[in-house]
Amino acid sequence: MKHTARRSGLTAALLFIVLAVLMLAARCCALPAAPAGEKRITVSVTYADGTAEHFEVSTRADCLKEAAEAVLTLEGEETAHGFTVYAVNGAEADFRKGEAYWAIYADGAYAQSSADRLPVFDGGSYAFVYERL
């Protein structure tokens, strides 16, 4: 009887681990992959004072961070959730130090991933927007 209970506990633990790994893999693969080849995108920045800059970028990059760095200086750090942007072109919006952050938008919608995990598509429009918390 003891042996069966221990085996059931071990089976349940292994099943939990397998499900957790599958869920993580599904989350990482949920975003569509960027197509290979040349893409033309628009990258915009809206600063704290409301001024904005817009750039047309021709890129072979797969993700926004790599594509945006052709025209912007991005400062931040790699975290468990991807690259967290703390400054764009020297303009800081660091949520750790104040009440603002750099929001990322893709085709007008709030991006659900970090700049280094957000795929870019030909004709896409991407924005870094200073937002207060």
C-alpha positions in Angstrom: 0.0 0.0 0.0 2.8 2.4 0.9 4.6 1.6 -2.3 1.5 2.4 -4.4 1.0 5.7 -2.7 4.6 6.7 -3.3 4.4 5.7 -6.9 1.2 7.7 -7.4 2.8 10.8 -5.8 5.8 10.4 -8.1 3.6 10.0 -11.1 1.6 13.1 -10.2 4.9 15.1 -9.8 6.3 13.9 -13.1 3.0 14.7 -14.8 3.0 18.2 -13.3 6.6 18.8 -14.6 5.7 17.6 -18.1 2.7 19.8 -18.2 4.7 22.8 -17.0 7.3 22.3 -19.7 4.7 21.9 -22.4 2.9 25.1 -21.3 6.2 27.0 -21.3 7.1 25.7 -24.8 3.6 26.7 -26.0 4.0 30.2 -24.6 7.4 30.7 -26.2 6.1 29.4 -29.6 2.7 31.3 -29.4 4.1 34.3 -31.3 4.2 33.8 -35.1 7.8 33.7 -36.5 9.0 36.6 -38.5 9.3 35.7 -42.2 12.8 35.6 -43.6 14.0 38.2 -46.0 13.9 42.0 -46.4 11.1 43.8 -44.6 10.1 47.5 -44.6 8.7 48.7 -41.3 8.0 51.9 -39.5 9.5 52.5 -36.1 8.1 55.4 -34.0 9.0 57.0 -30.7 6.7 59.2 -28.6 8.5 61.0 -25.8 7.3 62.2 -22.4 6.5 65.7 -23.8 4.4 64.3 -26.6 6.9 64.9 -29.4 7.4 62.0 -31.8 9.9 60.7 -34.3 9.1 58.3 -37.1 11.6 56.2 -39.1 11.2 54.0 -42.1 13.5 50.9 -41.7 14.5 48.4 -44.2 15.7 45.3 -42.3 16.3 41.6 -42.4 15.9 41.4 -38.6 13.5 38.9 -37.1 12.7 41.0 -34.0 11.8 44.6 -33.2 14.8 45.2 -31.0 17.3 44.3 -33.7 15.4 46.3 -36.3 14.9 49.3 -34.1 18.5 49.5 -33.2 19.3 50.5 -36.8 17.7 53.9 -36.0 17.4 54.1 -32.2 19.6 53.7 -29.2 17.9 51.3 -26.8 19.1 50.9 -23.2 17.8 48.2 -20.9 18.5 44.8 -19.6 17.7 41.2 -20.3 15.2 39.9 -17.8 13.2 36.7 -17.4 10.5 38.3 -19.6 12.9 39.4 -22.3 14.7 42.7 -23.0 13.2 45.5 -20.8 13.7 48.9 -22.3 14.6 51.6 -19.8 15.7 54.4 -22.2 15.1 55.2 -25.9 17.6 57.7 -27.5 18.7 58.7 -24.0 15.2 59.5 -22.8 14.6 57.4 -19.6 11.4 55.8 -18.6 12.5 53.4 -16.0 9.6 52.0 -13.9 12.1 51.1 -11.2 13.0 54.7 -10.7 9.8 56.6 -11.4 6.3 56.4 -12.6 6.8 55.7 -16.3 7.8 53.0 -18.7 8.4 52.4 -22.4 5.3 50.7 -23.8 5.7 48.9 -27.1 2.9 48.8 -29.7 2.7 46.7 -32.9 0.3 47.9 -35.6 -1.5 50.1 -33.0 -2.0 47.3 -30.5 -0.2 47.0 -27.1 2.5 44.4 -27.6 2.3 41.3 -25.5 6.0 40.6 -25.6 9.4 42.3 -25.2 11.2 44.1 -28.0 13.6 41.2 -28.4 10.8 38.7 -28.7 8.4 40.7 -30.9 8.6 39.5 -34.5 8.6 42.1 -37.3 6.6 41.8 -40.5 6.8 43.6 -43.8 4.7 46.7 -43.7 4.4 46.6 -39.9 4.3 49.7 -37.7 6.0 49.6 -34.3 6.1 52.2 -31.6 7.9 52.9 -28.3 5.7 55.2 -26.3 6.5 56.9 -23.0 3.7 56.0 -20.7 3.0 57.0 -17.1 2.0 54.3 -14.6 
